[in-house]
Amino acid sequence: MKKFIPTLVLVILCISGFWYASSQNWFKEPEGNKTKELVSIAADDVKEIKISSPEGETVRLVKSDGGWTMSEPMGYPVNRFTVENWLSTFTVLPYNEMVEENAEDLKPFGFESPARQFEVSLKDGSVITVVVGSELPVGDGYYAKLGDSNAVYSLAGTSVQGLDKQTLDFLDKKVFKAEYNKINHLSFTWKGESWQLDKLEPDKTAYESKWSLNGQELEANAGSAVLDKLTLIATSQLPLQAGSLQLETPELRVELKEGKGEEEKTIGFVGQVKDDQFLVVREGDEWAYSINEADLKALMDNVEQARASAAEAASGESTDETPAEPAEGNKE
């Protein structure tokens, strides 16, 4: 029994030490290490976003049943992922330090009008506005405040960069839009060259299905690679209103078919050079997108590679199926 006494004493000391440390709050996170939040709201509660820049540009996004739409400066199509990323930054917005609790003069912090403002309207009718002033004199950050409050905070530069978006940032830049995995046919004509891509297994995804190019079956993934080249073509500019353009002699024609049976629908695109821009319009759409002709050339190069690979594979199969020459002793 005596040999266990040191162990028991050690256990008792440990328990006593733990109890004392707990009573002194030694295991609690220091107040200074806690995340300090300038804004903390639920993204689902936001119904409208307004971003105002010092240059006078205003971007207004409105949430509806169909997702997010842009109401200012124009009704451009919106990339919902960009909106969701913006909201993920704004709705949980930490600050580094409170610079002044009640600043009598806000001008030294860069809050003179106009300043960058990020405003959200909530379902309950309340509005939260974050105003961003000038850069901090030291470190990567900015001064910021809430609405009309005179409390000044410091924000990390990465947070401000995540919020400081312009119209083009929110634009859905993809030109040839369709439901990717439902596309079963693609026909393409440009500068006198034409080809068509067909999905051979409509019930499978684009990456799983076999494809044919002008009736010739392609190697695995070659068909979806061609489709990727087209559907990933994007604009780098704000679109123009298609109604004001006259594309009388389109040199590009693209036709996509998606769905099957009674649900199949055809989506057409035309394009041509107009005022030194190569513009593409989806038939029936209100926007014309400027694209780089180099992207079309890259697509054509990809098609040629797929065609050459398919031809080589077919040639190899033909050679393999050729009957072998009988041995000399077996000839009649």
Disulfide bonds with the S-S distance in Angstrom:
none
